[in-house]
Amino acid sequence: MSDIEWRRLRGLTAREVINALARDGFTFYNQRGSHQRYRHADGRRVTVTYHRAGDTFPLGTLRSMIETQAKWNQDDLRRLGLL
């Protein structure tokens, strides 16, 4: 299991995730409907799905974006100001 404190991330909005991706070097490269795609120079790709910038994500979606796609750990989340 990961060392990430998921309780503290429950209220994370789409706007906060997108800003954190930008601070970490991800750039917007494509959109299809409500799916915005971001990529990093090292090859990582993240898809952010939302309808309004203030929407919060279900825990499973958030976990996928953070752990699987962006490959962030607890230290990265602190550095990006999400924790």
C-alpha positions as CSV (number, residue, x, y, z in Angstrom):
1,M,0.0,0.0,0.0
2,S,1.1,3.6,-0.5
3,D,2.2,6.0,2.2
4,I,-0.2,8.7,1.0
5,E,-2.7,10.2,3.5
6,W,-5.8,9.8,1.4
7,R,-8.1,11.4,4.0
8,R,-6.4,14.7,3.5
9,L,-6.9,14.6,-0.2
10,R,-10.6,13.9,-0.3
11,G,-11.6,17.5,-1.0
12,L,-9.2,18.1,-3.8
13,T,-10.8,20.0,-6.7
14,A,-10.1,19.7,-10.4
15,R,-8.6,23.2,-10.3
16,E,-6.1,22.2,-7.6
17,V,-5.0,19.1,-9.4
18,I,-4.5,21.0,-12.7
19,N,-2.4,23.7,-11.0
20,A,-0.3,21.0,-9.3
21,L,0.3,19.3,-12.6
22,A,1.4,22.6,-14.1
23,R,3.8,23.2,-11.2
24,D,5.3,19.7,-11.7
25,G,6.0,20.4,-15.3
26,F,3.0,18.8,-17.0
27,T,1.5,20.6,-20.0
28,F,-1.9,20.4,-21.5
29,Y,-1.9,18.7,-24.9
30,N,-5.4,17.5,-25.8
31,Q,-9.0,17.5,-24.8
32,R,-11.9,15.3,-25.8
33,G,-15.2,16.2,-24.1
34,S,-14.6,16.5,-20.4
35,H,-11.3,14.6,-20.6
36,Q,-8.3,16.9,-20.4
37,R,-4.9,15.3,-21.1
38,Y,-1.6,16.5,-19.7
39,R,1.9,15.1,-20.4
40,H,5.3,15.5,-18.9
41,A,8.6,15.6,-20.7
42,D,9.6,12.3,-19.1
43,G,6.6,10.5,-20.7
44,R,4.1,10.5,-17.9
45,R,0.5,11.2,-18.9
46,V,-2.5,12.2,-16.8
47,T,-6.1,12.5,-17.8
48,V,-8.3,14.8,-15.7
49,T,-12.0,14.4,-16.1
50,Y,-14.4,17.0,-14.7
51,H,-17.3,19.3,-15.7
52,R,-16.6,22.3,-13.4
53,A,-13.3,23.4,-12.0
54,G,-14.7,23.2,-8.4
55,D,-15.7,19.6,-8.7
56,T,-14.0,17.1,-6.3
57,F,-13.0,13.7,-7.4
58,P,-14.1,10.3,-6.2
59,L,-11.3,8.6,-4.2
60,G,-10.7,5.9,-6.9
61,T,-10.3,8.5,-9.7
62,L,-8.0,10.7,-7.5
63,R,-5.9,7.7,-6.6
64,S,-5.5,6.7,-10.3
65,M,-4.4,10.2,-11.3
66,I,-2.0,10.6,-8.4
67,E,-0.4,7.1,-8.0
68,T,-0.8,5.4,-11.4
69,Q,-0.7,8.3,-13.9
70,A,1.4,11.1,-12.3
71,K,3.4,8.6,-10.2
72,W,3.5,11.1,-7.2
73,N,4.3,10.0,-3.7
74,Q,3.7,11.7,-0.4
75,D,6.9,13.9,-0.7
76,D,5.7,15.1,-4.2
77,L,2.3,16.0,-2.8
78,R,3.9,18.1,0.0
79,R,6.3,19.8,-2.5
80,L,3.3,20.7,-4.7
81,G,1.3,22.0,-1.8
82,L,-1.5,19.4,-1.9
83,L,-0.8,18.1,1.6
